[in-house]
Amino acid sequence: MTDPDVPAVRAFWQALGLPGLFDAHVHFLPPNIQRAVYAQFDAAGPKIGREWPIRYRQDHAERVEILRAMGVRRFPTLPYAHKPGVAAYLNEWAAGFARDVPESLWSATFYPEESAAAYVKELVRAGVEVFKVHLQVGEFHLDDPLLDGVWGTLEDAGTPVVVHAGSGPVGNDFTGPGSTERLLRRFPRLTLLIAHMGAPECEEFLDLAARHERVHLDTTMVFTDFFPAYPSQLVPRLRDLGHRVLLGSDFPTIPYPYAHQLEGLARLDLGDDWLRRVCWENGAALFGPGPR
């Protein structure tokens, strides 16, 4: 099946002279977990004040083919644990996906639990390319003492961690920049990729990225009509930090065509060189360009 959005996406990156897109924020989850996530989004309307109609509900194989057709040449799976004991199951499934889909980054997750330091060390040694944690869903702080050994391993290895720490779309006691800032005081060499540009705490997370050379930001959903507008006074600063901003989409759980995110980036009017860095070069530099 060909998604009708394919021509617009391909035209975007071809006009920039890129080999394709590097999307640093894509989700593939075990079917039972995926169904549970869809159910959460389907019921999200009263919580966020508007409906969230998921556009891409195809099965895994079809969604991989849609990404390939659009020219998304590298993407992670980004599992995230919501309670103790779940990470091992998610990590085993994600490892299988990475073996089967050569374009995908080998992704994993962790949770504050006694076994976390040991299994993260083992995964790093095995070659995991990226981790994902979600503070809103998991309801924990990044500087939870049970994660001390995890962060030491990840700082030494330089393995990137995608962190959903911003309070969007619905915050709780664990979201916001506080625990990220505390964590970076203790582990300043961590390689973090802040999901959704840290929205709605955009300025606070932009400041953290400016102060820490290994902190990156992903664009996921932020420059779309679905999200509140990115503060206009911050946009010029994105030009200077353009080497650490990465394209993210949140595919498949987005309520609009994939091309809409790209159109939003172009509307920032930061230039084609900036778009080339964000849409391919920064991801390839951080994770490697992947198979040819």
Secondary structure per residue as TSV (DSSP state, phi and psi in degrees):
chain	resnum	aa	ss	phi	psi
A	1	M	-	360.0	132.9
A	2	T	-	-102.1	127.0
A	3	D	-	-75.1	138.9
A	4	P	T	-64.7	-13.6
A	5	D	T	-81.2	-11.2
A	6	V	H	-55.7	-49.7
A	7	P	H	-59.0	-40.0
A	8	A	H	-66.4	-39.7
A	9	V	H	-66.6	-46.4
A	10	R	H	-63.6	-39.2
A	11	A	H	-62.8	-34.8
A	12	F	H	-62.1	-54.6
A	13	W	H	-76.2	-28.6
A	14	Q	H	-66.1	-37.0
A	15	A	H	-65.2	-24.9
A	16	L	T	-88.0	-5.2
A	17	G	T	74.5	25.8
A	18	L	-	-91.5	159.2
A	19	P	S	-78.4	-7.4
A	20	G	S	154.2	-159.5
A	21	L	E	-116.2	145.2
A	22	F	E	-111.6	104.8
A	23	D	-	-100.7	110.2
A	24	A	S	-86.5	2.7
A	25	H	-	-140.6	82.5
A	26	V	B	-128.4	145.6
A	27	H	-	-118.4	130.4
A	28	F	-	-130.7	127.0
A	29	L	-	-131.2	159.5
A	30	P	-	-53.6	144.8
A	31	P	H	-52.2	-41.1
A	32	N	H	-66.9	-38.5
A	33	I	H	-70.8	-39.0
A	34	Q	H	-60.8	-41.8
A	35	R	H	-63.2	-39.2
A	36	A	H	-65.6	-38.9
A	37	V	H	-65.7	-44.1
A	38	Y	H	-57.9	-41.5
A	39	A	H	-62.4	-37.7
A	40	Q	H	-63.6	-43.0
A	41	F	H	-68.8	-37.3
A	42	D	H	-62.1	-30.3
A	43	A	T	-96.9	9.4
A	44	A	-	-78.7	-16.5
A	45	G	H	-48.1	-55.2
A	46	P	H	-61.8	-28.4
A	47	K	H	-75.8	-39.3
A	48	I	H	-104.5	-4.9
A	49	G	T	87.7	6.1
A	50	R	S	-161.1	157.1
A	51	E	-	-70.7	156.8
A	52	W	-	-128.6	76.9
A	53	P	-	-76.1	111.0
A	54	I	-	-69.6	126.5
A	55	R	S	-82.0	-35.2
A	56	Y	-	-114.4	87.2
A	57	R	-	-103.4	13.4
A	58	Q	-	-64.2	166.7
A	59	D	-	-71.4	173.3
A	60	H	H	-58.1	-46.1
A	61	A	H	-61.9	-42.6
A	62	E	H	-65.9	-38.7
A	63	R	H	-69.0	-36.9
A	64	V	H	-60.7	-42.7
A	65	E	H	-67.1	-34.8
A	66	I	H	-63.1	-46.0
A	67	L	H	-60.5	-44.1
A	68	R	H	-61.6	-42.9
A	69	A	H	-64.2	-36.5
A	70	M	H	-74.2	-16.7
A	71	G	T	92.2	22.0
A	72	V	E	-81.6	101.7
A	73	R	E	-89.6	-17.8
A	74	R	E	-142.1	136.4
A	75	F	B	-162.2	150.5
A	76	P	-	-92.3	-176.9
A	77	T	-	-112.7	-24.6
A	78	L	-	49.1	60.9
A	79	P	-	-68.5	153.9
A	80	Y	-	-143.7	131.4
A	81	A	-	-83.5	138.6
A	82	H	S	-109.0	-4.3
A	83	K	S	-163.4	165.4
A	84	P	T	-59.7	147.4
A	85	G	T	86.4	-6.0
A	86	V	-	-92.8	-28.3
A	87	A	H	-57.4	-41.5
A	88	A	H	-61.0	-42.6
A	89	Y	H	-62.8	-47.4
A	90	L	H	-62.4	-40.9
A	91	N	H	-68.3	-37.0
A	92	E	H	-65.5	-42.9
A	93	W	H	-64.8	-44.7
A	94	A	H	-63.6	-34.3
A	95	A	H	-63.4	-39.9
A	96	G	H	-64.5	-41.0
A	97	F	H	-61.4	-44.0
A	98	A	H	-62.7	-34.7
A	99	R	H	-68.3	-34.2
A	100	D	H	-85.5	-25.5
A	101	V	-	-121.3	97.6
A	102	P	T	-63.6	-23.3
A	103	E	T	-75.0	-16.7
A	104	S	B	-83.8	145.0
A	105	L	-	-78.1	136.0
A	106	W	-	-68.6	111.9
A	107	S	E	-111.1	156.0
A	108	A	E	-154.4	174.7
A	109	T	E	-141.2	173.2
A	110	F	-	-152.2	167.4
A	111	Y	-	-144.7	150.4
A	112	P	S	-64.2	101.9
A	113	E	S	-156.2	159.3
A	114	E	T	-57.7	-32.1
A	115	S	T	-85.7	-4.4
A	116	A	H	-60.5	-47.2
A	117	A	H	-58.9	-39.2
A	118	A	H	-70.9	-46.1
A	119	Y	H	-74.7	-28.1
A	120	V	H	-68.2	-42.0
A	121	K	H	-60.2	-41.4
A	122	E	H	-64.8	-42.0
A	123	L	H	-66.0	-40.0
A	124	V	H	-62.7	-44.5
A	125	R	H	-61.7	-33.6
A	126	A	H	-76.9	-17.8
A	127	G	T	113.0	14.7
A	128	V	-	-54.0	138.1
A	129	E	-	-98.2	-22.0
A	130	V	E	-160.1	144.5
A	131	F	E	-114.0	158.8
A	132	K	E	-134.4	135.5
A	133	V	E	-132.8	149.0
A	134	H	E	-132.7	102.0
A	135	L	H	-69.5	-33.8
A	136	Q	H	-64.9	-46.5
A	137	V	H	-75.4	-45.0
A	138	G	H	-77.4	-20.4
A	139	E	T	53.9	61.8
A	140	F	-	-148.7	162.0
A	141	H	-	-95.8	149.0
A	142	L	T	-62.5	-29.2
A	143	D	T	-95.6	25.8
A	144	D	-	-56.4	132.0
A	145	P	G	-55.8	-28.2
A	146	L	G	-67.1	-11.7
A	147	L	G	-102.7	2.5
A	148	D	H	-55.1	-47.0
A	149	G	H	-66.6	-32.4
A	150	V	H	-62.8	-48.8
A	151	W	H	-68.1	-33.4
A	152	G	H	-62.4	-43.7
A	153	T	H	-62.8	-45.5
A	154	L	H	-70.9	-33.8
A	155	E	H	-64.9	-43.5
A	156	D	H	-67.2	-38.1
A	157	A	H	-79.5	-27.5
A	158	G	T	77.3	12.7
A	159	T	-	-68.6	126.3
A	160	P	-	-66.9	147.7
A	161	V	E	-126.7	119.3
A	162	V	E	-81.0	122.6
A	163	V	E	-119.4	117.3
A	164	H	E	-92.0	98.1
A	165	A	-	-116.8	-21.1
A	166	G	S	-64.1	160.5
A	167	S	-	-85.3	5.7
A	168	G	-	-93.1	148.9
A	169	P	S	-80.8	-21.1
A	170	V	S	-136.3	119.2
A	171	G	-	-84.8	167.8
A	172	N	-	-148.3	-168.6
A	173	D	T	-67.2	-9.9
A	174	F	T	-106.4	-8.7
A	175	T	-	-94.2	171.4
A	176	G	S	104.2	172.6
A	177	P	S	-79.4	-7.8
A	178	G	H	-56.1	-55.2
A	179	S	H	-72.7	-26.4
A	180	T	H	-66.1	-43.5
A	181	E	H	-64.7	-42.3
A	182	R	H	-63.8	-41.2
A	183	L	H	-61.3	-44.0
A	184	L	H	-70.2	-23.1
A	185	R	H	-65.4	-34.9
A	186	R	H	-88.6	-33.3
A	187	F	-	-129.7	70.7
A	188	P	T	-69.1	-14.1
A	189	R	T	-95.5	9.0
A	190	L	-	-62.8	143.8
A	191	T	-	-98.7	103.8
A	192	L	E	-114.4	145.0
A	193	L	E	-120.6	107.0
A	194	I	E	-80.5	116.0
A	195	A	G	-68.9	147.8
A	196	H	G	59.0	28.3
A	197	M	G	55.6	17.9
A	198	G	G	76.9	12.2
A	199	A	T	-56.9	143.0
A	200	P	T	-87.5	0.7
A	201	E	S	-85.1	52.7
A	202	C	H	-61.2	-44.3
A	203	E	H	-67.5	-41.5
A	204	E	H	-62.3	-42.3
A	205	F	H	-75.5	-31.1
A	206	L	H	-64.2	-39.3
A	207	D	H	-62.6	-41.1
A	208	L	H	-62.1	-42.3
A	209	A	H	-64.9	-37.0
A	210	A	H	-66.6	-30.6
A	211	R	H	-88.8	-20.6
A	212	H	-	-123.2	115.5
A	213	E	T	-68.9	-13.5
A	214	R	T	-106.5	11.3
A	215	V	E	-96.7	127.8
A	216	H	E	-118.3	167.7
A	217	L	E	-127.9	140.4
A	218	D	E	-110.9	150.7
A	219	T	-	-84.9	4.3
A	220	T	T	-45.2	113.2
A	221	M	T	69.4	-11.1
A	222	V	T	-68.3	-39.9
A	223	F	T	-98.2	39.2
A	224	T	S	-115.8	167.2
A	225	D	T	-70.8	-15.2
A	226	F	T	-78.3	-30.5
A	227	F	S	-93.4	154.2
A	228	P	-	-57.4	147.8
A	229	A	-	-59.9	136.6
A	230	Y	-	-64.7	135.6
A	231	P	-	-55.1	121.4
A	232	S	G	-61.1	-30.3
A	233	Q	G	-70.6	-15.0
A	234	L	G	-90.2	-19.2
A	235	V	H	-57.3	-44.2
A	236	P	H	-58.4	-30.8
A	237	R	H	-68.3	-25.0
A	238	L	H	-67.6	-25.5
A	239	R	H	-64.6	-44.8
A	240	D	H	-69.8	-28.0
A	241	L	T	-100.4	16.4
A	242	G	G	-60.4	-20.5
A	243	H	G	-77.2	-6.3
A	244	R	G	-128.6	25.6
A	245	V	E	-111.5	128.0
A	246	L	E	-119.7	143.1
A	247	L	-	-61.0	133.9
A	248	G	-	-140.1	149.4
A	249	S	-	-122.8	-33.6
A	250	D	-	74.2	15.9
A	251	F	B	-52.8	131.9
A	252	P	T	-97.5	-3.9
A	253	T	S	-88.3	54.6
A	254	I	-	-117.1	147.0
A	255	P	S	-98.1	27.5
A	256	Y	S	-157.0	167.3
A	257	P	-	-63.2	147.3
A	258	Y	H	-53.9	-37.3
A	259	A	H	-63.9	-21.7
A	260	H	H	-62.6	-37.3
A	261	Q	H	-61.4	-41.8
A	262	L	H	-67.0	-39.6
A	263	E	H	-61.9	-38.3
A	264	G	H	-64.2	-38.3
A	265	L	H	-64.9	-41.9
A	266	A	H	-63.7	-34.9
A	267	R	H	-66.5	-16.9
A	268	L	T	-66.5	-21.2
A	269	D	-	59.9	43.4
A	270	L	-	-97.5	3.2
A	271	G	-	99.6	158.2
A	272	D	H	-67.8	-35.3
A	273	D	H	-62.2	-40.9
A	274	W	H	-62.8	-44.8
A	275	L	H	-62.3	-39.3
A	276	R	H	-64.3	-39.8
A	277	R	I	-64.0	-47.8
A	278	V	I	-66.7	-41.9
A	279	C	I	-87.0	-14.0
A	280	W	I	-148.2	-55.0
A	281	E	I	-63.5	-40.4
A	282	N	H	-68.5	-40.3
A	283	G	H	-65.3	-42.5
A	284	A	H	-64.5	-35.3
A	285	A	H	-70.4	-37.2
A	286	L	H	-77.7	-40.1
A	287	F	H	-114.7	-15.1
A	288	G	-	98.2	147.7
A	289	P	-	-73.2	-15.2
A	290	G	-	82.5	-169.8
A	291	P	-	-68.0	147.7
A	292	R	-	-90.4	360.0
